[in-house]
Amino acid sequence: MKEFNCVPLFHQGINELTDGIEINAPDFCLKNCTCNEKCRQHYATLLFKSDGNYQCPFGFASTVFSDSEKDRYIFTSMRLENVYSAKLADPKAKTISADQPRKNYRRISERELQNFIDYYLEYKNSVEKHRNLQIFVENIFHDMRKFNAQLKTKSYYLYRKANSGAKGCGQFMELSKTIYAISSYMTLRMDAYDFMYNEALLATTEKSGHNIYHIFDKVKHCLKDKADERSVTIHINSNGECGELKAYDCLDLLPFILLDNAIKYSDRKTHIQVEIKDTPASCIFSVSSISPRLADGECERIFDRGFRGENARKVTDEGLGIGLYTAKKICDLHNGSIEAYEKPIPNSYPGNRKDFDQNKCLFVMDIRLNKEYNI
């Protein structure tokens, strides 16, 4: 895709200079940025420079700029006031504007340069947002197609069983339960798309009674095929029958996000453990799984919108870093709390410990939701 930089931009890593659409780079710079030894040394040095303006060996200005995400940009080949030196400029670079009058090599001020940088960052953010939305929509419809395929398969089995005259009410019940769960979460998956555009939609429904154990059990059925693909087993334990929790409908999305995330990043042939502790005042539950360790400082950012850990990106390119952000929003909406942390894999954990390398840990999500009862 064509870049939309107003002034010339040097791309780190590929060592390429993109011409500006408002201020052009002299052909001398476009041709020599990678083959001229002085030019190569100049750009190599800029990689370690702090933000600011620098003069290249041929008198042009290069500006190093870091945005809020710590991404670095090098805008270069400019006649920037108080930096550009005509005395150092190569004679070919000086005379090129006369040979090609359609190009613009005029001098620019600091204020004008900052405006050009702001335009470029706005453009980059817009492109990134569009890309993320496109991937998000593609993921939504990917899940919808998978859920629909499951619905067709399960309903066909149910039809076959019902018409075979065979005994097995338990199998009928299990198939019916799975079909109901999948159909419910097809709607919920579409709701996730709406929430991404407008978080206020999380609280648009009336509060109603919810049972956390039943929600997790329904999600377990819904994600069974996905878990089976990775040979992951989901265990749900509760300290008793869960009481009613007054909540918005978006609460159903919370267990889905947690289990879907756990399956996505779990090691194959491992277990996901859901522990529910229900009290009259609150509902406390945790989801733990074997997953890659987080790098230093990543745990504090895990609920940031768009954040995905370095090791998580190595495991799968699926996801946009929106799931746990949404989970946090749902907990905040219900006056609850959510916490993520790592701990060593306990000896009591099911499976052969020899299969777990040092880069793996037990990743735990702890959630506490306060209850509201009708009096």
C-alpha positions as CSV (number, residue, x, y, z in Angstrom):
1,M,0.0,0.0,0.0
2,K,1.3,3.5,-0.9
3,E,2.6,5.5,2.0
4,F,1.0,8.9,2.8
5,N,4.0,10.8,4.1
6,C,4.2,14.5,3.3
7,V,8.0,14.6,3.7
8,P,10.6,11.9,2.7
9,L,10.6,8.9,5.1
10,F,13.4,6.5,5.7
11,H,12.2,2.9,6.6
12,Q,14.3,1.2,9.1
13,G,15.0,-2.5,8.6
14,I,14.5,-2.5,4.8
15,N,16.8,0.6,4.4
16,E,14.5,2.3,1.9
17,L,13.7,5.9,1.3
18,T,10.1,6.8,0.4
19,D,9.6,10.1,-1.4
20,G,7.3,12.7,0.2
21,I,4.0,13.7,-1.5
22,E,4.3,17.4,-0.4
23,I,8.1,17.8,0.0
24,N,10.2,15.7,-2.4
25,A,13.5,14.0,-1.8
26,P,16.3,15.0,-4.2
27,D,17.1,12.2,-6.7
28,F,20.6,12.3,-5.2
29,C,19.2,11.1,-1.8
30,L,16.8,8.5,-3.3
31,K,19.7,7.0,-5.3
32,N,22.4,7.2,-2.6
33,C,20.7,6.5,0.7
34,T,21.8,2.8,0.6
35,C,24.8,2.8,-1.7
36,N,26.7,5.8,-0.4
37,E,28.9,4.9,2.6
38,K,28.4,8.3,4.3
39,C,24.6,7.9,3.9
40,R,24.6,4.4,5.2
41,Q,26.6,5.5,8.3
42,H,24.3,8.4,8.9
43,Y,21.1,6.3,9.0
44,A,22.8,3.6,11.0
45,T,23.8,6.2,13.6
46,L,20.2,7.6,13.7
47,L,18.9,4.3,14.9
48,F,20.5,5.0,18.3
49,K,19.8,8.7,18.5
50,S,17.2,10.3,20.7
51,D,14.3,12.3,19.2
52,G,15.5,15.5,17.5
53,N,16.9,17.0,14.3
54,Y,20.2,16.0,12.8
55,Q,22.2,17.1,9.8
56,C,23.4,14.5,7.2
57,P,26.9,14.6,5.7
58,F,25.4,16.4,2.6
59,G,23.7,19.1,4.6
60,F,20.1,17.9,4.6
61,A,18.0,17.5,7.8
62,S,16.9,14.2,9.3
63,T,14.3,14.2,12.1
64,V,14.0,11.3,14.5
65,F,10.5,11.1,16.1
66,S,8.9,8.5,18.5
67,D,5.1,8.3,18.9
68,S,3.2,7.3,22.0
69,E,3.6,3.6,21.2
70,K,7.4,4.1,21.1
71,D,7.5,3.5,17.3
72,R,10.4,5.4,15.7
73,Y,10.3,7.3,12.5
74,I,13.1,9.0,10.5
75,F,11.9,11.9,8.3
76,T,14.8,13.0,6.1
77,S,16.3,14.7,3.0
78,M,14.6,18.0,4.1
79,R,15.7,21.6,3.8
80,L,14.6,22.3,7.4
81,E,15.3,25.8,8.7
82,N,18.3,26.1,11.1
83,V,19.5,22.6,10.1
84,Y,19.9,22.4,6.3
85,S,23.3,23.7,5.0
86,A,23.5,24.6,1.3
87,K,27.3,24.7,1.6
88,L,27.4,20.9,2.4
89,A,24.8,19.9,-0.2
90,D,26.1,18.0,-3.2
91,P,26.1,20.1,-6.4
92,K,23.8,17.4,-8.0
93,A,21.3,17.8,-5.2
94,K,21.4,21.6,-5.5
95,T,20.6,21.8,-9.2
96,I,18.0,19.0,-9.5
97,S,15.0,21.3,-8.8
98,A,15.8,23.2,-12.1
99,D,15.9,19.9,-14.0
100,Q,12.7,18.7,-12.6
101,P,10.5,21.7,-11.9
102,R,7.5,19.6,-11.0
103,K,9.2,18.5,-7.8
104,N,9.1,20.5,-4.6
105,Y,12.3,20.9,-2.6
106,R,11.4,24.1,-0.8
107,R,12.6,25.0,2.7
108,I,10.2,24.2,5.6
109,S,9.9,25.4,9.1
110,E,9.8,23.4,12.4
111,R,6.1,24.1,12.8
112,E,5.4,22.9,9.2
113,L,7.4,19.8,9.8
114,Q,5.5,19.0,13.0
115,N,2.2,19.4,11.0
116,F,3.4,17.0,8.4
117,I,4.4,14.5,11.1
118,D,1.0,14.8,12.7
119,Y,-0.7,14.2,9.4
120,Y,1.3,11.1,8.9
121,L,0.6,9.7,12.4
122,E,-3.1,10.3,11.9
123,Y,-2.9,8.4,8.6
124,K,-1.0,5.5,10.2
125,N,-3.4,5.3,13.1
126,S,-6.4,5.3,10.7
127,V,-4.8,2.5,8.6
128,E,-4.1,0.5,11.7
129,K,-7.6,0.9,13.0
130,H,-9.0,-0.1,9.7
131,R,-6.8,-3.2,9.6
132,N,-7.7,-4.2,13.1
133,L,-11.4,-3.8,12.4
134,Q,-11.1,-5.8,9.2
135,I,-9.3,-8.7,11.0
136,F,-11.9,-8.5,13.8
137,V,-14.7,-8.8,11.4
138,E,-13.0,-11.7,9.6
139,N,-12.5,-13.4,13.0
140,I,-16.2,-12.9,13.8
141,F,-17.4,-14.5,10.5
142,H,-14.8,-17.2,10.8
143,D,-16.3,-18.2,14.2
144,M,-19.8,-17.8,12.8
145,R,-19.0,-20.3,10.0
146,K,-17.5,-22.7,12.5
147,F,-20.5,-22.5,14.8
148,N,-22.8,-22.9,11.9
149,A,-20.9,-26.0,10.7
150,Q,-21.2,-27.4,14.2
151,L,-24.9,-26.6,14.3
152,K,-25.5,-28.5,11.0
153,T,-23.4,-31.5,12.2
154,K,-25.0,-31.7,15.7
155,S,-28.5,-31.2,14.4
156,Y,-28.0,-33.9,11.7
157,Y,-26.8,-36.4,14.4
158,L,-29.8,-35.5,16.5
159,Y,-32.1,-36.0,13.5
160,R,-30.5,-39.4,12.8
161,K,-30.8,-40.5,16.4
162,A,-34.4,-39.4,16.6
163,N,-35.4,-41.3,13.5
164,S,-33.4,-44.4,14.3
165,G,-35.7,-45.5,17.1
166,A,-32.5,-46.3,19.2
167,K,-32.4,-45.8,22.9
168,G,-30.2,-43.2,24.4
169,C,-32.0,-40.2,25.9
170,G,-28.7,-39.1,27.4
171,Q,-27.2,-38.7,24.0
172,F,-30.2,-36.7,22.8
173,M,-29.9,-34.4,25.8
174,E,-26.2,-33.9,25.3
175,L,-26.7,-33.1,21.6
176,S,-29.6,-30.7,22.3
177,K,-27.5,-29.0,24.9
178,T,-24.6,-28.5,22.5
179,I,-26.9,-27.2,19.8
180,Y,-28.5,-24.7,22.2
181,A,-25.1,-23.5,23.5
182,I,-23.8,-23.0,19.9
183,S,-26.9,-21.1,18.8
184,S,-26.7,-18.9,21.9
185,Y,-23.1,-18.0,21.3
186,M,-23.6,-17.2,17.6
187,T,-25.7,-14.3,18.8
188,L,-23.2,-13.4,21.5
189,R,-20.3,-13.4,19.0
190,M,-22.1,-10.9,17.0
191,D,-22.7,-8.8,20.1
192,A,-18.9,-8.7,20.6
193,Y,-18.7,-7.0,17.2
194,D,-21.1,-4.3,18.4
195,F,-19.3,-3.8,21.7
196,M,-16.0,-3.1,19.9
197,Y,-17.7,-0.2,18.1
198,N,-19.7,1.1,21.1
199,E,-18.8,0.0,24.6
200,A,-22.0,1.7,25.9
201,L,-23.9,-1.2,24.4
202,L,-22.6,-3.5,27.2
203,A,-25.1,-1.9,29.6
204,T,-28.1,-1.4,27.3
205,T,-30.1,-4.5,28.5
206,E,-32.0,-4.8,31.8
207,K,-30.2,-6.7,34.6
208,S,-31.5,-10.3,35.0
209,G,-30.6,-13.4,36.9
210,H,-27.4,-15.3,35.8
211,N,-25.8,-18.5,37.1
212,I,-22.0,-18.5,36.6
213,Y,-21.7,-22.3,36.7
214,H,-24.4,-22.7,34.1
215,I,-22.8,-20.1,31.8
216,F,-19.4,-21.8,32.0
217,D,-21.0,-25.2,31.3
218,K,-22.8,-23.7,28.3
219,V,-19.5,-22.2,27.0
220,K,-17.8,-25.5,27.6
221,H,-20.3,-27.2,25.2
222,C,-20.0,-24.4,22.7
223,L,-16.2,-24.6,22.6
224,K,-15.9,-28.4,22.8
225,D,-14.9,-28.9,19.2
226,K,-12.2,-26.2,19.5
227,A,-10.9,-27.7,22.7
228,D,-10.9,-31.2,21.1
229,E,-8.8,-29.9,18.2
230,R,-6.0,-29.2,20.7
231,S,-6.8,-32.2,23.0
232,V,-7.5,-29.7,25.8
233,T,-9.8,-30.8,28.6
234,I,-12.0,-28.4,30.5
235,H,-12.9,-29.1,34.2
236,I,-15.5,-27.0,36.1
237,N,-15.6,-27.3,39.8
238,S,-17.9,-25.4,42.2
239,N,-18.3,-25.3,46.0
240,G,-22.0,-25.8,45.6
241,E,-25.0,-24.7,43.7
242,C,-24.4,-21.2,42.5
243,G,-26.9,-18.5,43.5
244,E,-28.4,-15.9,41.2
245,L,-26.2,-13.1,40.1
246,K,-28.0,-9.9,38.8
247,A,-26.2,-8.8,35.7
248,Y,-26.4,-7.4,32.2
249,D,-26.6,-9.9,29.3
250,C,-23.0,-9.1,28.4
251,L,-21.9,-11.2,31.4
252,D,-22.4,-14.3,29.3
253,L,-19.5,-13.1,27.2
254,L,-17.1,-13.1,30.1
255,P,-16.7,-16.9,30.5
256,F,-16.6,-17.2,26.7
257,I,-13.6,-14.8,26.5
258,L,-11.8,-16.5,29.3
259,L,-12.2,-20.1,28.1
260,D,-11.6,-19.2,24.4
261,N,-8.4,-17.4,25.4
262,A,-7.3,-20.4,27.6
263,I,-7.9,-22.9,24.8
264,K,-6.1,-20.6,22.2
265,Y,-2.9,-20.4,24.3
266,S,-2.9,-23.7,26.2
267,D,-0.4,-26.4,25.4
268,R,-1.9,-29.3,23.6
269,K,-3.1,-32.3,25.8
270,T,-3.4,-30.1,28.9
271,H,-6.2,-29.1,31.2
272,I,-8.1,-25.9,31.8
273,Q,-9.3,-25.7,35.4
274,V,-12.3,-23.5,36.3
275,E,-12.9,-23.1,40.1
276,I,-16.1,-21.4,41.3
277,K,-16.6,-20.2,44.9
278,D,-20.1,-18.9,45.4
279,T,-21.1,-16.9,48.5
280,P,-24.2,-14.9,49.4
281,A,-22.4,-11.7,48.8
282,S,-20.2,-12.5,45.8
283,C,-19.2,-15.0,43.1
284,I,-15.5,-15.7,42.9
285,F,-14.1,-17.8,40.1
286,S,-10.7,-18.5,38.4
287,V,-9.6,-20.0,35.1
288,S,-6.1,-21.5,35.0
289,S,-4.2,-23.1,32.1
290,I,-0.7,-24.0,31.0
291,S,0.5,-21.3,28.7
292,P,3.7,-19.4,27.6
293,R,5.2,-17.1,30.1
294,L,4.7,-13.4,29.8
295,A,7.8,-11.2,29.2
296,D,8.8,-8.7,31.9
297,G,6.3,-5.9,32.2
298,E,3.6,-7.6,30.1
299,C,1.3,-8.7,32.9
300,E,0.6,-5.1,33.8
301,R,-0.6,-4.4,30.2
302,I,-2.6,-7.6,29.6
303,F,-5.9,-5.7,29.9
304,D,-4.9,-2.9,27.6
305,R,-6.8,-2.6,24.4
306,G,-4.9,-4.1,21.4
307,F,-2.1,-5.6,23.6
308,R,-0.8,-9.1,22.9
309,G,2.2,-10.6,24.6
310,E,5.4,-11.4,22.7
311,N,5.1,-15.2,23.3
312,A,1.4,-15.1,22.7
313,R,2.0,-13.8,19.2
314,K,4.5,-16.7,18.6
315,V,1.8,-19.2,19.6
316,T,-0.9,-17.9,17.2
317,D,-1.7,-14.9,15.1
318,E,-5.3,-15.2,16.0
319,G,-6.7,-12.4,18.0
320,L,-6.4,-8.6,18.3
321,G,-5.9,-8.1,22.0
322,I,-9.5,-7.1,22.5
323,G,-10.8,-10.1,24.5
324,L,-9.3,-9.4,27.9
325,Y,-9.9,-5.7,27.4
326,T,-13.6,-6.5,27.0
327,A,-13.5,-8.9,30.0
328,K,-12.1,-6.1,32.2
329,K,-14.9,-3.7,31.0
330,I,-17.5,-6.3,31.8
331,C,-16.1,-6.8,35.3
332,D,-15.9,-3.0,35.9
333,L,-19.5,-2.6,34.7
334,H,-20.6,-5.1,37.4
335,N,-18.5,-3.6,40.2
336,G,-16.2,-6.5,40.1
337,S,-12.5,-7.1,39.7
338,I,-10.3,-9.2,37.4
339,E,-6.6,-10.1,38.0
340,A,-4.1,-12.0,35.9
341,Y,-0.9,-13.6,37.3
342,E,1.5,-16.5,36.7
343,K,2.7,-19.2,39.1
344,P,4.8,-22.3,38.8
345,I,3.0,-25.5,37.5
346,P,2.1,-27.4,40.7
347,N,3.1,-31.0,41.2
348,S,-0.6,-31.9,41.5
349,Y,-1.4,-30.6,38.0
350,P,-2.6,-33.4,35.7
351,G,-0.1,-34.5,33.0
352,N,3.5,-35.4,32.7
353,R,5.7,-32.6,34.1
354,K,8.5,-33.6,31.7
355,D,6.3,-32.3,28.9
356,F,6.4,-28.7,30.3
357,D,9.5,-26.7,29.4
358,Q,10.8,-23.8,31.4
359,N,9.0,-21.3,29.2
360,K,5.6,-22.5,30.4
361,C,3.7,-21.6,33.6
362,L,0.3,-21.9,35.1
363,F,-1.6,-18.7,33.9
364,V,-4.5,-17.8,36.2
365,M,-7.3,-15.3,35.8
366,D,-9.1,-14.5,39.1
367,I,-12.5,-12.7,39.0
368,R,-14.7,-11.5,41.8
369,L,-18.3,-10.3,41.1
370,N,-20.5,-8.7,43.7
371,K,-24.1,-9.9,43.8
372,E,-27.3,-7.9,43.7
373,Y,-30.5,-9.5,44.9
374,N,-34.1,-8.3,44.4
375,I,-35.7,-7.7,47.8
